Amino acid sequence: MPTKAAARRGMKAYVLIETAPGKTKNVKKELSRITGSNSTLAHLDAVTGPYDFIAQVEGPTLDAIGRLVTDEIGAIDGVTRTTTCVAVAIG
């Protein structure tokens, strides 16, 4: 169920982030500095498994979220790959 903030922002997505070996701490520091103009990085978790981080991002449109992922997250030195999963309502 979407949060009130997500409903106001329009869209929510989860970004699965892989980092280069030895770059995880630097990537975390840079991710915490992201302040998108239309979209925001609402929550960040470090995780185990094939990804290093899962970020919850929110924005008014899918294009705004895409710009945050490509221009902000993907541009960080040490980010090797991102996979974006858009949240949808079912039922």
DOVO-963530 format. One record per atom (N, C-alpha, C): atom name; y, x, z. Coordinates in pm, whole numbers. Atoms other than C-alpha are relative to their C-alpha. Last residue first. Layout:
BEGIN
[CA; [Y; X; Z]];
...
//
This chain:
BEGIN
[N; [28; 130; -61]];
[CA; [-539; -614; -716]];
[C; [114; -91; 15]];
[N; [121; 64; 51]];
[CA; [-476; -248; -778]];
[C; [-17; -132; 75]];
[N; [43; 112; -84]];
[CA; [-133; -89; -741]];
[C; [-121; -64; -66]];
[N; [-7; 133; 62]];
[CA; [-90; 251; -903]];
[C; [-46; -106; 100]];
[N; [54; 107; -85]];
[CA; [-17; 603; -774]];
[C; [21; -134; -70]];
[N; [-96; 107; -29]];
[CA; [42; 860; -1048]];
[C; [-69; -108; 81]];
[N; [74; 127; -10]];
[CA; [-184; 1166; -1030]];
[C; [99; -108; 42]];
[N; [-74; 111; -57]];
[CA; [-16; 1488; -1145]];
[C; [-81; -129; -8]];
[N; [61; 121; 51]];
[CA; [-218; 1806; -1194]];
[C; [69; -116; 70]];
[N; [-20; 125; -73]];
[CA; [-37; 2134; -1151]];
[C; [-75; -112; -70]];
[N; [39; 124; 65]];
[CA; [-132; 2487; -1250]];
[C; [34; -118; 88]];
[N; [74; -26; 124]];
[CA; [-46; 2851; -1184]];
[C; [-37; -128; -75]];
[N; [69; 124; 34]];
[CA; [228; 2814; -924]];
[C; [-68; 23; -135]];
[N; [125; 8; -74]];
[CA; [302; 3172; -815]];
[C; [-74; -131; -22]];
[N; [82; -119; 21]];
[CA; [667; 3185; -918]];
[C; [-124; -9; 89]];
[N; [10; -91; -115]];
[CA; [797; 2829; -894]];
[C; [-93; 116; -33]];
[N; [-80; -120; 23]];
[CA; [878; 2673; -1232]];
[C; [-7; 101; 114]];
[N; [66; -88; 96]];
[CA; [594; 2420; -1213]];
[C; [73; 130; -25]];
[N; [128; -48; -55]];
[CA; [738; 2263; -898]];
[C; [-65; 102; -93]];
[N; [-10; -53; -136]];
[CA; [1103; 2232; -1004]];
[C; [-132; 62; 48]];
[N; [-120; -84; -20]];
[CA; [1141; 2178; -1378]];
[C; [7; 65; 136]];
[N; [-11; -110; 96]];
[CA; [789; 2055; -1462]];
[C; [117; 94; 30]];
[N; [122; -80; 7]];
[CA; [703; 1846; -1156]];
[C; [18; 120; -92]];
[N; [16; -71; -127]];
[CA; [1056; 1723; -1087]];
[C; [-121; 93; -6]];
[N; [-100; -109; -4]];
[CA; [1104; 1641; -1456]];
[C; [-10; 80; 129]];
[N; [42; -106; 92]];
[CA; [779; 1445; -1461]];
[C; [96; 117; -2]];
[N; [106; -73; -69]];
[CA; [885; 1248; -1153]];
[C; [-48; 115; -87]];
[N; [-65; -74; -108]];
[CA; [1208; 1152; -1326]];
[C; [-102; 81; 79]];
[N; [-70; -114; 58]];
[CA; [1017; 1056; -1642]];
[C; [67; 86; 108]];
[N; [101; -101; 29]];
[CA; [781; 836; -1439]];
[C; [65; 124; -61]];
[N; [76; 21; 124]];
[CA; [1081; 649; -1308]];
[C; [-105; 109; -13]];
[N; [-28; 132; 59]];
[CA; [1279; 597; -985]];
[C; [-81; -30; -125]];
[N; [-114; 3; 90]];
[CA; [1119; 888; -802]];
[C; [18; -135; -62]];
[N; [-49; 134; 27]];
[CA; [869; 981; -535]];
[C; [122; 8; -90]];
[N; [-135; 5; 55]];
[CA; [656; 1291; -486]];
[C; [36; -145; -32]];
[N; [-32; 138; 35]];
[CA; [355; 1343; -261]];
[C; [144; 0; -48]];
[N; [-135; 47; -28]];
[CA; [250; 1706; -273]];
[C; [11; -147; -39]];
[N; [-18; 132; 59]];
[CA; [-107; 1829; -248]];
[C; [136; -48; 45]];
[N; [-91; 98; -58]];
[CA; [-137; 2201; -194]];
[C; [-16; -134; -70]];
[N; [-59; -60; -120]];
[CA; [-386; 2485; -249]];
[C; [93; -97; 73]];
[N; [-147; -1; 0]];
[CA; [-616; 2315; -497]];
[C; [49; 60; 130]];
[N; [-51; -61; 124]];
[CA; [-985; 2388; -572]];
[C; [152; 5; -8]];
[N; [65; 45; 122]];
[CA; [-1090; 2329; -211]];
[C; [65; 64; -122]];
[N; [107; -89; 43]];
[CA; [-887; 2349; 106]];
[C; [-63; -56; -126]];
[N; [136; 52; -2]];
[CA; [-553; 2178; 155]];
[C; [-101; 108; -38]];
[N; [87; -109; 45]];
[CA; [-190; 2256; 236]];
[C; [-143; -51; 16]];
[N; [113; -45; -81]];
[CA; [-5; 1927; 267]];
[C; [-66; 120; -65]];
[N; [77; -113; 51]];
[CA; [341; 1835; 138]];
[C; [-109; 36; 99]];
[N; [95; -55; -98]];
[CA; [533; 1510; 177]];
[C; [-80; 111; -66]];
[N; [1; 75; -124]];
[CA; [828; 1332; 15]];
[C; [-90; 60; 107]];
[N; [130; -40; -50]];
[CA; [907; 1578; -263]];
[C; [-7; -59; 140]];
[N; [14; -80; -120]];
[CA; [1200; 1389; -404]];
[C; [-145; 38; 24]];
[N; [132; 9; -61]];
[CA; [1314; 1246; -734]];
[C; [-6; 91; 121]];
[N; [47; 139; 4]];
[CA; [1659; 1170; -874]];
[C; [-132; -19; 73]];
[N; [-115; 89; 4]];
[CA; [1849; 1493; -796]];
[C; [-42; -147; 2]];
[N; [-26; 55; 132]];
[CA; [1549; 1694; -684]];
[C; [116; -97; 3]];
[N; [-83; 119; -20]];
[CA; [1572; 1880; -356]];
[C; [38; -52; -138]];
[N; [-26; 90; 114]];
[CA; [1299; 2141; -351]];
[C; [81; -121; 45]];
[N; [-142; -3; 39]];
[CA; [1338; 2395; -70]];
[C; [36; -99; -110]];
[N; [-78; 64; -107]];
[CA; [1004; 2317; 98]];
[C; [149; -4; -32]];
[N; [21; 144; 6]];
[CA; [828; 2393; -231]];
[C; [85; -71; 105]];
[N; [-80; 53; 112]];
[CA; [983; 2741; -234]];
[C; [-15; -152; -14]];
[N; [-141; -16; -35]];
[CA; [847; 2827; 112]];
[C; [89; -60; -109]];
[N; [-31; 100; -103]];
[CA; [505; 2686; 25]];
[C; [147; 5; 36]];
[N; [-7; 130; 66]];
[CA; [500; 2890; -298]];
[C; [35; -109; 101]];
[N; [-126; 5; 73]];
[CA; [582; 3207; -105]];
[C; [17; -135; -69]];
[N; [-109; 11; -97]];
[CA; [301; 3143; 142]];
[C; [135; -9; -69]];
[N; [-2; 130; -66]];
[CA; [49; 3072; -135]];
[C; [117; -16; 96]];
[N; [-131; 63; 18]];
[CA; [132; 3372; -354]];
[C; [17; -130; 79]];
[N; [-105; -72; -71]];
[CA; [-150; 3610; -259]];
[C; [137; -63; -8]];
[N; [41; -70; -122]];
[CA; [-388; 3475; -521]];
[C; [117; 78; 61]];
[N; [60; -130; 27]];
[CA; [-203; 3257; -774]];
[C; [-40; 65; 132]];
[N; [-86; -118; -6]];
[CA; [-137; 2898; -674]];
[C; [-79; 126; -33]];
[N; [77; -123; -15]];
[CA; [-291; 2561; -762]];
[C; [98; 117; 0]];
[N; [-63; -127; 36]];
[CA; [-97; 2240; -701]];
[C; [-95; 116; 28]];
[N; [98; -98; -47]];
[CA; [-224; 1883; -700]];
[C; [46; 135; -53]];
[N; [6; -118; 86]];
[CA; [77; 1653; -743]];
[C; [-94; 100; 65]];
[N; [53; -113; -75]];
[CA; [45; 1303; -599]];
[C; [-13; 116; -97]];
[N; [109; -77; 61]];
[CA; [263; 1034; -749]];
[C; [-43; 111; 96]];
[N; [54; -103; -89]];
[CA; [496; 757; -635]];
[C; [-113; 69; -73]];
[N; [134; -51; 30]];
[CA; [721; 534; -842]];
[C; [-40; 106; 102]];
[N; [59; 40; 126]];
[CA; [1022; 309; -787]];
[C; [-143; 44; -18]];
[N; [-11; -111; 94]];
[CA; [1235; 480; -524]];
[C; [-64; -35; -134]];
[N; [-140; -19; 38]];
[CA; [1294; 159; -329]];
[C; [12; 106; -108]];
[N; [-39; 118; 76]];
[CA; [922; 76; -328]];
[C; [145; 11; -47]];
[N; [56; -12; 135]];
[CA; [842; 432; -227]];
[C; [39; -119; -85]];
[N; [-76; -103; 72]];
[CA; [1081; 409; 70]];
[C; [-51; 14; -143]];
[N; [-129; 59; 37]];
[CA; [927; 79; 181]];
[C; [84; 100; -80]];
[N; [-94; 4; -110]];
[CA; [584; 244; 172]];
[C; [129; -64; -47]];
[N; [-117; -87; 8]];
[CA; [338; 152; -98]];
[C; [89; -15; 122]];
[N; [-118; 85; 0]];
[CA; [0; 0; 0]];
[C; [124; 89; 0]];
//
